[in-house]
Amino acid sequence: METIKISVAKDKQVYEFEVHDFAHHEGERCKFEVYDQGTFIAAFEPDDHEYLRICKNPGKVDQEVLHLIADKLESMHL
C-alpha cells in the first residue's frame, strides 16, 4: 500500500486528503481509499476503461469534490 497526499479546490476552498493506493487490489477492496484527517471518507476503483468510479462514500462527500479527487488521481496515472 502506498500513501499519497493530494489537494483539490472547489469554490475557493482547498481540501487536503490522504489516499491509500492498494496496487494489487482484488475484488474485495477498492483500489483507492480516501481519508480526511485520518477518517475514511470515500473509495474509488477503476472501471474497464481505467477511469475511476466511486466505490464507497461513507463520508457523504459532495459529488463534485469526489469527481475532483478522481480526476486528480487519474491524472497521476497510478
C-alpha positions in Angstrom: 0.0 0.0 0.0 1.3 3.4 -1.0 0.1 6.6 0.7 -0.4 9.8 -1.4 -1.3 13.3 -0.2 -3.5 15.3 -2.6 -5.4 18.5 -2.6 -8.3 19.7 -4.7 -10.1 23.1 -4.8 -13.7 23.9 -5.1 -15.3 27.3 -4.7 -12.0 28.9 -3.5 -11.7 26.2 -0.7 -8.8 23.8 -0.8 -9.4 20.3 0.5 -6.5 18.1 1.6 -6.7 14.3 1.6 -4.6 11.3 2.2 -5.1 8.5 -0.4 -4.1 4.8 0.2 -3.3 3.1 -3.1 -3.8 -0.7 -3.0 -1.8 -1.5 -6.1 -2.6 -5.2 -6.0 -6.3 -4.8 -5.1 -8.7 -7.7 -5.6 -12.5 -7.5 -5.9 -12.9 -7.4 -2.1 -11.3 -4.0 -1.7 -11.4 -0.8 -3.7 -8.1 0.3 -5.2 -8.0 3.8 -3.6 -9.3 4.7 -0.1 -9.5 8.4 0.7 -9.1 9.8 4.2 -9.7 13.3 5.6 -7.7 13.9 8.8 -7.5 10.1 9.4 -11.2 9.4 8.8 -12.2 7.1 5.9 -14.5 9.1 3.7 -14.6 7.5 0.2 -13.1 4.9 -2.1 -12.6 4.5 -5.8 -11.9 1.7 -8.2 -11.1 1.7 -11.9 -13.7 0.7 -14.5 -12.9 -1.4 -17.6 -11.5 1.8 -19.3 -9.3 2.7 -16.3 -11.5 5.6 -15.3 -12.2 5.8 -11.6 -15.7 5.3 -10.3 -16.9 5.8 -6.7 -16.8 2.6 -4.9 -17.9 3.8 -1.4 -18.9 7.2 0.1 -19.4 6.6 3.8 -18.4 10.3 4.5 -21.2 11.5 2.3 -18.7 13.7 0.5 -20.1 16.2 -2.1 -20.2 14.5 -5.5 -18.3 17.4 -7.2 -15.4 17.0 -4.7 -15.3 13.3 -5.3 -15.1 13.9 -9.0 -12.2 16.3 -8.4 -10.4 13.7 -6.4 -11.0 11.1 -9.1 -9.7 13.5 -11.8 -6.6 14.2 -9.7 -5.9 10.5 -9.2 -6.4 9.7 -12.9 -4.0 12.5 -13.9 -1.3 10.9 -11.7 -1.5 7.7 -13.8 -1.3 5.4 -10.8 
